Amino acid sequence: MNGIRLGRLPDRSLVRITIAVSPDLHRALEAYSDFYALAYGRKEPLADLIPAMLAGYMEGDRAFVRSRRAESS
């Protein structure tokens, strides 16, 4: 131990993935982006919104969160 209270920061490098979505889902994502812009007064690219949407979805899935906690124990 080196006496520092803050632990080592996690890996923050980005991993790029490519997905294909149906035209209906793409339209829904665009509509969500427009809705987001109305709510916050700023249009954000889908490439920035989608990771936040996925993270929020997974954080809200209680069974998944429990499973992850059990794996790390």
mmCIF file of the N, C-alpha and C atoms, coordinates in Angstrom:
data_MODEL
# 
_entry.id   MODEL 
# 
loop_
_atom_site.group_PDB 
_atom_site.id 
_atom_site.type_symbol 
_atom_site.label_atom_id 
_atom_site.label_alt_id 
_atom_site.label_comp_id 
_atom_site.label_asym_id 
_atom_site.label_entity_id 
_atom_site.label_seq_id 
_atom_site.pdbx_PDB_ins_code 
_atom_site.Cartn_x 
_atom_site.Cartn_y 
_atom_site.Cartn_z 
_atom_site.occupancy 
_atom_site.B_iso_or_equiv 
_atom_site.pdbx_formal_charge 
_atom_site.auth_seq_id 
_atom_site.auth_comp_id 
_atom_site.auth_asym_id 
_atom_site.auth_atom_id 
_atom_site.pdbx_PDB_model_num 
ATOM 1   N N  . MET A 1 1  ? 0.850   -1.182  0.000   1.00 0.00 ? 1  MET A N  1 
ATOM 2   C CA . MET A 1 1  ? 0.000   0.000   0.000   1.00 0.00 ? 1  MET A CA 1 
ATOM 3   C C  . MET A 1 1  ? 0.884   1.230   0.000   1.00 0.00 ? 1  MET A C  1 
ATOM 4   N N  . ASN A 1 2  ? 0.519   2.219   -0.800  1.00 0.00 ? 2  ASN A N  1 
ATOM 5   C CA . ASN A 1 2  ? 1.336   3.417   -0.930  1.00 0.00 ? 2  ASN A CA 1 
ATOM 6   C C  . ASN A 1 2  ? 0.821   4.601   -0.112  1.00 0.00 ? 2  ASN A C  1 
ATOM 7   N N  . GLY A 1 3  ? -0.190  4.429   0.708   1.00 0.00 ? 3  GLY A N  1 
ATOM 8   C CA . GLY A 1 3  ? -0.698  5.481   1.571   1.00 0.00 ? 3  GLY A CA 1 
ATOM 9   C C  . GLY A 1 3  ? -1.716  6.411   0.935   1.00 0.00 ? 3  GLY A C  1 
ATOM 10  N N  . ILE A 1 4  ? -1.988  6.258   -0.329  1.00 0.00 ? 4  ILE A N  1 
ATOM 11  C CA . ILE A 1 4  ? -2.968  7.126   -1.001  1.00 0.00 ? 4  ILE A CA 1 
ATOM 12  C C  . ILE A 1 4  ? -4.367  6.562   -0.784  1.00 0.00 ? 4  ILE A C  1 
ATOM 13  N N  . ARG A 1 5  ? -5.292  7.447   -0.489  1.00 0.00 ? 5  ARG A N  1 
ATOM 14  C CA . ARG A 1 5  ? -6.656  7.013   -0.197  1.00 0.00 ? 5  ARG A CA 1 
ATOM 15  C C  . ARG A 1 5  ? -7.415  6.632   -1.467  1.00 0.00 ? 5  ARG A C  1 
ATOM 16  N N  . LEU A 1 6  ? -7.203  7.376   -2.516  1.00 0.00 ? 6  LEU A N  1 
ATOM 17  C CA . LEU A 1 6  ? -7.888  7.116   -3.787  1.00 0.00 ? 6  LEU A CA 1 
ATOM 18  C C  . LEU A 1 6  ? -7.301  5.882   -4.445  1.00 0.00 ? 6  LEU A C  1 
ATOM 19  N N  . GLY A 1 7  ? -8.181  4.947   -4.786  1.00 0.00 ? 7  GLY A N  1 
ATOM 20  C CA . GLY A 1 7  ? -7.723  3.747   -5.472  1.00 0.00 ? 7  GLY A CA 1 
ATOM 21  C C  . GLY A 1 7  ? -7.353  4.023   -6.918  1.00 0.00 ? 7  GLY A C  1 
ATOM 22  N N  . ARG A 1 8  ? -6.754  3.053   -7.536  1.00 0.00 ? 8  ARG A N  1 
ATOM 23  C CA . ARG A 1 8  ? -6.373  3.180   -8.946  1.00 0.00 ? 8  ARG A CA 1 
ATOM 24  C C  . ARG A 1 8  ? -7.624  3.386   -9.787  1.00 0.00 ? 8  ARG A C  1 
ATOM 25  N N  . LEU A 1 9  ? -7.553  4.329   -10.721 1.00 0.00 ? 9  LEU A N  1 
ATOM 26  C CA . LEU A 1 9  ? -8.685  4.601   -11.599 1.00 0.00 ? 9  LEU A CA 1 
ATOM 27  C C  . LEU A 1 9  ? -8.891  3.438   -12.564 1.00 0.00 ? 9  LEU A C  1 
ATOM 28  N N  . PRO A 1 10 ? -10.150 3.157   -12.912 1.00 0.00 ? 10 PRO A N  1 
ATOM 29  C CA . PRO A 1 10 ? -10.418 2.066   -13.855 1.00 0.00 ? 10 PRO A CA 1 
ATOM 30  C C  . PRO A 1 10 ? -10.004 2.454   -15.274 1.00 0.00 ? 10 PRO A C  1 
ATOM 31  N N  . ASP A 1 11 ? -9.897  1.469   -16.132 1.00 0.00 ? 11 ASP A N  1 
ATOM 32  C CA . ASP A 1 11 ? -9.588  1.689   -17.538 1.00 0.00 ? 11 ASP A CA 1 
ATOM 33  C C  . ASP A 1 11 ? -10.667 2.575   -18.155 1.00 0.00 ? 11 ASP A C  1 
ATOM 34  N N  . ARG A 1 12 ? -10.272 3.683   -18.726 1.00 0.00 ? 12 ARG A N  1 
ATOM 35  C CA . ARG A 1 12 ? -11.235 4.609   -19.323 1.00 0.00 ? 12 ARG A CA 1 
ATOM 36  C C  . ARG A 1 12 ? -11.104 4.682   -20.837 1.00 0.00 ? 12 ARG A C  1 
ATOM 37  N N  . SER A 1 13 ? -10.373 3.753   -21.427 1.00 0.00 ? 13 SER A N  1 
ATOM 38  C CA . SER A 1 13 ? -10.263 3.758   -22.883 1.00 0.00 ? 13 SER A CA 1 
ATOM 39  C C  . SER A 1 13 ? -11.600 3.349   -23.489 1.00 0.00 ? 13 SER A C  1 
ATOM 40  N N  . LEU A 1 14 ? -11.898 3.889   -24.636 1.00 0.00 ? 14 LEU A N  1 
ATOM 41  C CA . LEU A 1 14 ? -13.167 3.602   -25.302 1.00 0.00 ? 14 LEU A CA 1 
ATOM 42  C C  . LEU A 1 14 ? -13.036 2.391   -26.207 1.00 0.00 ? 14 LEU A C  1 
ATOM 43  N N  . VAL A 1 15 ? -14.121 1.669   -26.349 1.00 0.00 ? 15 VAL A N  1 
ATOM 44  C CA . VAL A 1 15 ? -14.197 0.529   -27.254 1.00 0.00 ? 15 VAL A CA 1 
ATOM 45  C C  . VAL A 1 15 ? -15.273 0.857   -28.273 1.00 0.00 ? 15 VAL A C  1 
ATOM 46  N N  . ARG A 1 16 ? -14.911 0.862   -29.531 1.00 0.00 ? 16 ARG A N  1 
ATOM 47  C CA . ARG A 1 16 ? -15.859 1.183   -30.588 1.00 0.00 ? 16 ARG A CA 1 
ATOM 48  C C  . ARG A 1 16 ? -16.548 -0.087  -31.066 1.00 0.00 ? 16 ARG A C  1 
ATOM 49  N N  . ILE A 1 17 ? -17.879 -0.043  -31.131 1.00 0.00 ? 17 ILE A N  1 
ATOM 50  C CA . ILE A 1 17 ? -18.640 -1.159  -31.686 1.00 0.00 ? 17 ILE A CA 1 
ATOM 51  C C  . ILE A 1 17 ? -19.552 -0.598  -32.777 1.00 0.00 ? 17 ILE A C  1 
ATOM 52  N N  . THR A 1 18 ? -19.914 -1.433  -33.693 1.00 0.00 ? 18 THR A N  1 
ATOM 53  C CA . THR A 1 18 ? -20.813 -1.055  -34.778 1.00 0.00 ? 18 THR A CA 1 
ATOM 54  C C  . THR A 1 18 ? -22.011 -1.980  -34.736 1.00 0.00 ? 18 THR A C  1 
ATOM 55  N N  . ILE A 1 19 ? -23.207 -1.399  -34.829 1.00 0.00 ? 19 ILE A N  1 
ATOM 56  C CA . ILE A 1 19 ? -24.424 -2.213  -34.855 1.00 0.00 ? 19 ILE A CA 1 
ATOM 57  C C  . ILE A 1 19 ? -25.296 -1.764  -36.023 1.00 0.00 ? 19 ILE A C  1 
ATOM 58  N N  . ALA A 1 20 ? -26.158 -2.635  -36.437 1.00 0.00 ? 20 ALA A N  1 
ATOM 59  C CA . ALA A 1 20 ? -27.163 -2.311  -37.442 1.00 0.00 ? 20 ALA A CA 1 
ATOM 60  C C  . ALA A 1 20 ? -28.521 -2.377  -36.754 1.00 0.00 ? 20 ALA A C  1 
ATOM 61  N N  . VAL A 1 21 ? -29.360 -1.382  -37.005 1.00 0.00 ? 21 VAL A N  1 
ATOM 62  C CA . VAL A 1 21 ? -30.692 -1.353  -36.416 1.00 0.00 ? 21 VAL A CA 1 
ATOM 63  C C  . VAL A 1 21 ? -31.728 -1.268  -37.526 1.00 0.00 ? 21 VAL A C  1 
ATOM 64  N N  . SER A 1 22 ? -32.937 -1.671  -37.184 1.00 0.00 ? 22 SER A N  1 
ATOM 65  C CA . SER A 1 22 ? -34.018 -1.608  -38.167 1.00 0.00 ? 22 SER A CA 1 
ATOM 66  C C  . SER A 1 22 ? -34.378 -0.145  -38.443 1.00 0.00 ? 22 SER A C  1 
ATOM 67  N N  . PRO A 1 23 ? -34.978 0.116   -39.588 1.00 0.00 ? 23 PRO A N  1 
ATOM 68  C CA . PRO A 1 23 ? -35.422 1.484   -39.878 1.00 0.00 ? 23 PRO A CA 1 
ATOM 69  C C  . PRO A 1 23 ? -36.384 2.019   -38.811 1.00 0.00 ? 23 PRO A C  1 
ATOM 70  N N  . ASP A 1 24 ? -37.266 1.162   -38.292 1.00 0.00 ? 24 ASP A N  1 
ATOM 71  C CA . ASP A 1 24 ? -38.198 1.601   -37.251 1.00 0.00 ? 24 ASP A CA 1 
ATOM 72  C C  . ASP A 1 24 ? -37.456 2.039   -35.987 1.00 0.00 ? 24 ASP A C  1 
ATOM 73  N N  . LEU A 1 25 ? -36.459 1.260   -35.578 1.00 0.00 ? 25 LEU A N  1 
ATOM 74  C CA . LEU A 1 25 ? -35.698 1.621   -34.395 1.00 0.00 ? 25 LEU A CA 1 
ATOM 75  C C  . LEU A 1 25 ? -34.902 2.898   -34.647 1.00 0.00 ? 25 LEU A C  1 
ATOM 76  N N  . HIS A 1 26 ? -34.354 3.053   -35.832 1.00 0.00 ? 26 HIS A N  1 
ATOM 77  C CA . HIS A 1 26 ? -33.615 4.273   -36.152 1.00 0.00 ? 26 HIS A CA 1 
ATOM 78  C C  . HIS A 1 26 ? -34.526 5.497   -36.065 1.00 0.00 ? 26 HIS A C  1 
ATOM 79  N N  . ARG A 1 27 ? -35.720 5.379   -36.587 1.00 0.00 ? 27 ARG A N  1 
ATOM 80  C CA . ARG A 1 27 ? -36.674 6.500   -36.490 1.00 0.00 ? 27 ARG A CA 1 
ATOM 81  C C  . ARG A 1 27 ? -37.009 6.799   -35.034 1.00 0.00 ? 27 ARG A C  1 
ATOM 82  N N  . ALA A 1 28 ? -37.175 5.743   -34.236 1.00 0.00 ? 28 ALA A N  1 
ATOM 83  C CA . ALA A 1 28 ? -37.475 5.937   -32.817 1.00 0.00 ? 28 ALA A CA 1 
ATOM 84  C C  . ALA A 1 28 ? -36.292 6.610   -32.106 1.00 0.00 ? 28 ALA A C  1 
ATOM 85  N N  . LEU A 1 29 ? -35.078 6.206   -32.430 1.00 0.00 ? 29 LEU A N  1 
ATOM 86  C CA . LEU A 1 29 ? -33.902 6.838   -31.833 1.00 0.00 ? 29 LEU A CA 1 
ATOM 87  C C  . LEU A 1 29 ? -33.800 8.306   -32.232 1.00 0.00 ? 29 LEU A C  1 
ATOM 88  N N  . GLU A 1 30 ? -34.077 8.600   -33.481 1.00 0.00 ? 30 GLU A N  1 
ATOM 89  C CA . GLU A 1 30 ? -34.073 10.003  -33.933 1.00 0.00 ? 30 GLU A CA 1 
ATOM 90  C C  . GLU A 1 30 ? -35.150 10.801  -33.201 1.00 0.00 ? 30 GLU A C  1 
ATOM 91  N N  . ALA A 1 31 ? -36.327 10.201  -33.027 1.00 0.00 ? 31 ALA A N  1 
ATOM 92  C CA . ALA A 1 31 ? -37.410 10.879  -32.303 1.00 0.00 ? 31 ALA A CA 1 
ATOM 93  C C  . ALA A 1 31 ? -36.999 11.116  -30.853 1.00 0.00 ? 31 ALA A C  1 
ATOM 94  N N  . TYR A 1 32 ? -36.318 10.157  -30.249 1.00 0.00 ? 32 TYR A N  1 
ATOM 95  C CA . TYR A 1 32 ? -35.848 10.328  -28.879 1.00 0.00 ? 32 TYR A CA 1 
ATOM 96  C C  . TYR A 1 32 ? -34.824 11.458  -28.812 1.00 0.00 ? 32 TYR A C  1 
ATOM 97  N N  . SER A 1 33 ? -33.950 11.518  -29.791 1.00 0.00 ? 33 SER A N  1 
ATOM 98  C CA . SER A 1 33 ? -32.963 12.588  -29.851 1.00 0.00 ? 33 SER A CA 1 
ATOM 99  C C  . SER A 1 33 ? -33.648 13.955  -29.926 1.00 0.00 ? 33 SER A C  1 
ATOM 100 N N  . ASP A 1 34 ? -34.706 14.039  -30.720 1.00 0.00 ? 34 ASP A N  1 
ATOM 101 C CA . ASP A 1 34 ? -35.477 15.293  -30.815 1.00 0.00 ? 34 ASP A CA 1 
ATOM 102 C C  . ASP A 1 34 ? -36.140 15.610  -29.472 1.00 0.00 ? 34 ASP A C  1 
ATOM 103 N N  . PHE A 1 35 ? -36.685 14.594  -28.814 1.00 0.00 ? 35 PHE A N  1 
ATOM 104 C CA . PHE A 1 35 ? -37.318 14.762  -27.511 1.00 0.00 ? 35 PHE A CA 1 
ATOM 105 C C  . PHE A 1 35 ? -36.292 15.241  -26.481 1.00 0.00 ? 35 PHE A C  1 
ATOM 106 N N  . TYR A 1 36 ? -35.106 14.662  -26.521 1.00 0.00 ? 36 TYR A N  1 
ATOM 107 C CA . TYR A 1 36 ? -34.021 15.066  -25.639 1.00 0.00 ? 36 TYR A CA 1 
ATOM 108 C C  . TYR A 1 36 ? -33.679 16.541  -25.865 1.00 0.00 ? 36 TYR A C  1 
ATOM 109 N N  . ALA A 1 37 ? -33.605 16.949  -27.136 1.00 0.00 ? 37 ALA A N  1 
ATOM 110 C CA . ALA A 1 37 ? -33.283 18.339  -27.467 1.00 0.00 ? 37 ALA A CA 1 
ATOM 111 C C  . ALA A 1 37 ? -34.354 19.293  -26.935 1.00 0.00 ? 37 ALA A C  1 
ATOM 112 N N  . LEU A 1 38 ? -35.618 18.880  -27.009 1.00 0.00 ? 38 LEU A N  1 
ATOM 113 C CA . LEU A 1 38 ? -36.693 19.712  -26.443 1.00 0.00 ? 38 LEU A CA 1 
ATOM 114 C C  . LEU A 1 38 ? -36.558 19.828  -24.928 1.00 0.00 ? 38 LEU A C  1 
ATOM 115 N N  . ALA A 1 39 ? -36.190 18.744  -24.290 1.00 0.00 ? 39 ALA A N  1 
ATOM 116 C CA . ALA A 1 39 ? -36.094 18.725  -22.832 1.00 0.00 ? 39 ALA A CA 1 
ATOM 117 C C  . ALA A 1 39 ? -34.904 19.541  -22.338 1.00 0.00 ? 39 ALA A C  1 
ATOM 118 N N  . TYR A 1 40 ? -33.787 19.472  -23.036 1.00 0.00 ? 40 TYR A N  1 
ATOM 119 C CA . TYR A 1 40 ? -32.553 20.087  -22.547 1.00 0.00 ? 40 TYR A CA 1 
ATOM 120 C C  . TYR A 1 40 ? -32.058 21.259  -23.387 1.00 0.00 ? 40 TYR A C  1 
ATOM 121 N N  . GLY A 1 41 ? -32.751 21.557  -24.488 1.00 0.00 ? 41 GLY A N  1 
ATOM 122 C CA . GLY A 1 41 ? -32.362 22.696  -25.309 1.00 0.00 ? 41 GLY A CA 1 
ATOM 123 C C  . GLY A 1 41 ? -31.081 22.507  -26.090 1.00 0.00 ? 41 GLY A C  1 
ATOM 124 N N  . ARG A 1 42 ? -30.680 21.262  -26.248 1.00 0.00 ? 42 ARG A N  1 
ATOM 125 C CA . ARG A 1 42 ? -29.440 20.979  -26.970 1.00 0.00 ? 42 ARG A CA 1 
ATOM 126 C C  . ARG A 1 42 ? -29.545 19.645  -27.687 1.00 0.00 ? 42 ARG A C  1 
ATOM 127 N N  . LYS A 1 43 ? -29.285 19.654  -28.980 1.00 0.00 ? 43 LYS A N  1 
ATOM 128 C CA . LYS A 1 43 ? -29.303 18.426  -29.789 1.00 0.00 ? 43 LYS A CA 1 
ATOM 129 C C  . LYS A 1 43 ? -27.984 17.700  -29.601 1.00 0.00 ? 43 LYS A C  1 
ATOM 130 N N  . GLU A 1 44 ? -28.061 16.433  -29.256 1.00 0.00 ? 44 GLU A N  1 
ATOM 131 C CA . GLU A 1 44 ? -26.868 15.601  -29.086 1.00 0.00 ? 44 GLU A CA 1 
ATOM 132 C C  . GLU A 1 44 ? -26.880 14.515  -30.159 1.00 0.00 ? 44 GLU A C  1 
ATOM 133 N N  . PRO A 1 45 ? -25.704 14.137  -30.654 1.00 0.00 ? 45 PRO A N  1 
ATOM 134 C CA . PRO A 1 45 ? -25.659 13.071  -31.652 1.00 0.00 ? 45 PRO A CA 1 
ATOM 135 C C  . PRO A 1 45 ? -26.073 11.722  -31.048 1.00 0.00 ? 45 PRO A C  1 
ATOM 136 N N  . LEU A 1 46 ? -26.675 10.901  -31.872 1.00 0.00 ? 46 LEU A N  1 
ATOM 137 C CA . LEU A 1 46 ? -27.085 9.570   -31.414 1.00 0.00 ? 46 LEU A CA 1 
ATOM 138 C C  . LEU A 1 46 ? -25.897 8.784   -30.859 1.00 0.00 ? 46 LEU A C  1 
ATOM 139 N N  . ALA A 1 47 ? -24.727 8.979   -31.444 1.00 0.00 ? 47 ALA A N  1 
ATOM 140 C CA . ALA A 1 47 ? -23.538 8.261   -30.977 1.00 0.00 ? 47 ALA A CA 1 
ATOM 141 C C  . ALA A 1 47 ? -23.204 8.604   -29.529 1.00 0.00 ? 47 ALA A C  1 
ATOM 142 N N  . ASP A 1 48 ? -23.652 9.753   -29.040 1.00 0.00 ? 48 ASP A N  1 
ATOM 143 C CA . ASP A 1 48 ? -23.441 10.122  -27.643 1.00 0.00 ? 48 ASP A CA 1 
ATOM 144 C C  . ASP A 1 48 ? -24.616 9.691   -26.773 1.00 0.00 ? 48 ASP A C  1 
ATOM 145 N N  . LEU A 1 49 ? -25.806 9.693   -27.321 1.00 0.00 ? 49 LEU A N  1 
ATOM 146 C CA . LEU A 1 49 ? -26.989 9.328   -26.549 1.00 0.00 ? 49 LEU A CA 1 
ATOM 147 C C  . LEU A 1 49 ? -27.103 7.819   -26.325 1.00 0.00 ? 49 LEU A C  1 
ATOM 148 N N  . ILE A 1 50 ? -26.812 7.032   -27.331 1.00 0.00 ? 50 ILE A N  1 
ATOM 149 C CA . ILE A 1 50 ? -27.035 5.583   -27.247 1.00 0.00 ? 50 ILE A CA 1 
ATOM 150 C C  . ILE A 1 50 ? -26.241 4.935   -26.106 1.00 0.00 ? 50 ILE A C  1 
ATOM 151 N N  . PRO A 1 51 ? -24.941 5.232   -25.925 1.00 0.00 ? 51 PRO A N  1 
ATOM 152 C CA . PRO A 1 51 ? -24.240 4.612   -24.791 1.00 0.00 ? 51 PRO A CA 1 
ATOM 153 C C  . PRO A 1 51 ? -24.868 4.978   -23.443 1.00 0.00 ? 51 PRO A C  1 
ATOM 154 N N  . ALA A 1 52 ? -25.306 6.224   -23.291 1.00 0.00 ? 52 ALA A N  1 
ATOM 155 C CA . ALA A 1 52 ? -25.953 6.629   -22.033 1.00 0.00 ? 52 ALA A CA 1 
ATOM 156 C C  . ALA A 1 52 ? -27.278 5.908   -21.853 1.00 0.00 ? 52 ALA A C  1 
ATOM 157 N N  . MET A 1 53 ? -28.010 5.718   -22.933 1.00 0.00 ? 53 MET A N  1 
ATOM 158 C CA . MET A 1 53 ? -29.286 5.010   -22.870 1.00 0.00 ? 53 MET A CA 1 
ATOM 159 C C  . MET A 1 53 ? -29.051 3.543   -22.479 1.00 0.00 ? 53 MET A C  1 
ATOM 160 N N  . LEU A 1 54 ? -28.060 2.907   -23.074 1.00 0.00 ? 54 LEU A N  1 
ATOM 161 C CA . LEU A 1 54 ? -27.755 1.510   -22.745 1.00 0.00 ? 54 LEU A CA 1 
ATOM 162 C C  . LEU A 1 54 ? -27.302 1.365   -21.296 1.00 0.00 ? 54 LEU A C  1 
ATOM 163 N N  . ALA A 1 55 ? -26.445 2.269   -20.848 1.00 0.00 ? 55 ALA A N  1 
ATOM 164 C CA . ALA A 1 55 ? -25.976 2.211   -19.461 1.00 0.00 ? 55 ALA A CA 1 
ATOM 165 C C  . ALA A 1 55 ? -27.146 2.373   -18.497 1.00 0.00 ? 55 ALA A C  1 
ATOM 166 N N  . GLY A 1 56 ? -28.030 3.318   -18.779 1.00 0.00 ? 56 GLY A N  1 
ATOM 167 C CA . GLY A 1 56 ? -29.194 3.528   -17.922 1.00 0.00 ? 56 GLY A CA 1 
ATOM 168 C C  . GLY A 1 56 ? -30.102 2.314   -17.897 1.00 0.00 ? 56 GLY A C  1 
ATOM 169 N N  . TYR A 1 57 ? -30.267 1.691   -19.041 1.00 0.00 ? 57 TYR A N  1 
ATOM 170 C CA . TYR A 1 57 ? -31.092 0.489   -19.120 1.00 0.00 ? 57 TYR A CA 1 
ATOM 171 C C  . TYR A 1 57 ? -30.503 -0.620  -18.251 1.00 0.00 ? 57 TYR A C  1 
ATOM 172 N N  . MET A 1 58 ? -29.208 -0.855  -18.402 1.00 0.00 ? 58 MET A N  1 
ATOM 173 C CA . MET A 1 58 ? -28.579 -1.940  -17.642 1.00 0.00 ? 58 MET A CA 1 
ATOM 174 C C  . MET A 1 58 ? -28.550 -1.635  -16.146 1.00 0.00 ? 58 MET A C  1 
ATOM 175 N N  . GLU A 1 59 ? -28.324 -0.378  -15.772 1.00 0.00 ? 59 GLU A N  1 
ATOM 176 C CA . GLU A 1 59 ? -28.335 -0.006  -14.356 1.00 0.00 ? 59 GLU A CA 1 
ATOM 177 C C  . GLU A 1 59 ? -29.721 -0.173  -13.742 1.00 0.00 ? 59 GLU A C  1 
ATOM 178 N N  . GLY A 1 60 ? -30.763 -0.085  -14.559 1.00 0.00 ? 60 GLY A N  1 
ATOM 179 C CA . GLY A 1 60 ? -32.131 -0.241  -14.077 1.00 0.00 ? 60 GLY A CA 1 
ATOM 180 C C  . GLY A 1 60 ? -32.622 -1.680  -14.044 1.00 0.00 ? 60 GLY A C  1 
ATOM 181 N N  . ASP A 1 61 ? -31.845 -2.599  -14.588 1.00 0.00 ? 61 ASP A N  1 
ATOM 182 C CA . ASP A 1 61 ? -32.221 -4.011  -14.610 1.00 0.00 ? 61 ASP A CA 1 
ATOM 183 C C  . ASP A 1 61 ? -31.730 -4.660  -13.317 1.00 0.00 ? 61 ASP A C  1 
ATOM 184 N N  . ARG A 1 62 ? -32.625 -4.786  -12.351 1.00 0.00 ? 62 ARG A N  1 
ATOM 185 C CA . ARG A 1 62 ? -32.229 -5.268  -11.016 1.00 0.00 ? 62 ARG A CA 1 
ATOM 186 C C  . ARG A 1 62 ? -31.593 -6.648  -11.045 1.00 0.00 ? 62 ARG A C  1 
ATOM 187 N N  . ALA A 1 63 ? -32.138 -7.540  -11.856 1.00 0.00 ? 63 ALA A N  1 
ATOM 188 C CA . ALA A 1 63 ? -31.584 -8.895  -11.928 1.00 0.00 ? 63 ALA A CA 1 
ATOM 189 C C  . ALA A 1 63 ? -30.150 -8.859  -12.456 1.00 0.00 ? 63 ALA A C  1 
ATOM 190 N N  . PHE A 1 64 ? -29.906 -8.038  -13.454 1.00 0.00 ? 64 PHE A N  1 
ATOM 191 C CA . PHE A 1 64 ? -28.559 -7.916  -14.013 1.00 0.00 ? 64 PHE A CA 1 
ATOM 192 C C  . PHE A 1 64 ? -27.602 -7.325  -12.983 1.00 0.00 ? 64 PHE A C  1 
ATOM 193 N N  . VAL A 1 65 ? -28.033 -6.278  -12.288 1.00 0.00 ? 65 VAL A N  1 
ATOM 194 C CA . VAL A 1 65 ? -27.196 -5.645  -11.264 1.00 0.00 ? 65 VAL A CA 1 
ATOM 195 C C  . VAL A 1 65 ? -26.846 -6.654  -10.167 1.00 0.00 ? 65 VAL A C  1 
ATOM 196 N N  . ARG A 1 66 ? -27.831 -7.422  -9.712  1.00 0.00 ? 66 ARG A N  1 
ATOM 197 C CA . ARG A 1 66 ? -27.570 -8.450  -8.688  1.00 0.00 ? 66 ARG A CA 1 
ATOM 198 C C  . ARG A 1 66 ? -26.566 -9.484  -9.201  1.00 0.00 ? 66 ARG A C  1 
ATOM 199 N N  . SER A 1 67 ? -26.738 -9.890  -10.443 1.00 0.00 ? 67 SER A N  1 
ATOM 200 C CA . SER A 1 67 ? -25.834 -10.874 -11.038 1.00 0.00 ? 67 SER A CA 1 
ATOM 201 C C  . SER A 1 67 ? -24.405 -10.343 -11.091 1.00 0.00 ? 67 SER A C  1 
ATOM 202 N N  . ARG A 1 68 ? -24.241 -9.089  -11.464 1.00 0.00 ? 68 ARG A N  1 
ATOM 203 C CA . ARG A 1 68 ? -22.909 -8.485  -11.534 1.00 0.00 ? 68 ARG A CA 1 
ATOM 204 C C  . ARG A 1 68 ? -22.288 -8.402  -10.144 1.00 0.00 ? 68 ARG A C  1 
ATOM 205 N N  . ARG A 1 69 ? -23.108 -8.040  -9.150  1.00 0.00 ? 69 ARG A N  1 
ATOM 206 C CA . ARG A 1 69 ? -22.589 -7.960  -7.774  1.00 0.00 ? 69 ARG A CA 1 
ATOM 207 C C  . ARG A 1 69 ? -22.130 -9.337  -7.299  1.00 0.00 ? 69 ARG A C  1 
ATOM 208 N N  . ALA A 1 70 ? -22.920 -10.362 -7.617  1.00 0.00 ? 70 ALA A N  1 
ATOM 209 C CA . ALA A 1 70 ? -22.568 -11.729 -7.206  1.00 0.00 ? 70 ALA A CA 1 
ATOM 210 C C  . ALA A 1 70 ? -21.269 -12.179 -7.873  1.00 0.00 ? 70 ALA A C  1 
ATOM 211 N N  . GLU A 1 71 ? -21.059 -11.792 -9.130  1.00 0.00 ? 71 GLU A N  1 
ATOM 212 C CA . GLU A 1 71 ? -19.844 -12.167 -9.850  1.00 0.00 ? 71 GLU A CA 1 
ATOM 213 C C  . GLU A 1 71 ? -18.614 -11.527 -9.224  1.00 0.00 ? 71 GLU A C  1 
ATOM 214 N N  . SER A 1 72 ? -18.761 -10.287 -8.765  1.00 0.00 ? 72 SER A N  1 
ATOM 215 C CA . SER A 1 72 ? -17.596 -9.577  -8.230  1.00 0.00 ? 72 SER A CA 1 
ATOM 216 C C  . SER A 1 72 ? -17.299 -9.933  -6.781  1.00 0.00 ? 72 SER A C  1 
ATOM 217 N N  . SER A 1 73 ? -18.193 -10.674 -6.144  1.00 0.00 ? 73 SER A N  1 
ATOM 218 C CA . SER A 1 73 ? -17.978 -11.061 -4.733  1.00 0.00 ? 73 SER A CA 1 
ATOM 219 C C  . SER A 1 73 ? -17.094 -12.276 -4.614  1.00 0.00 ? 73 SER A C  1 
# 
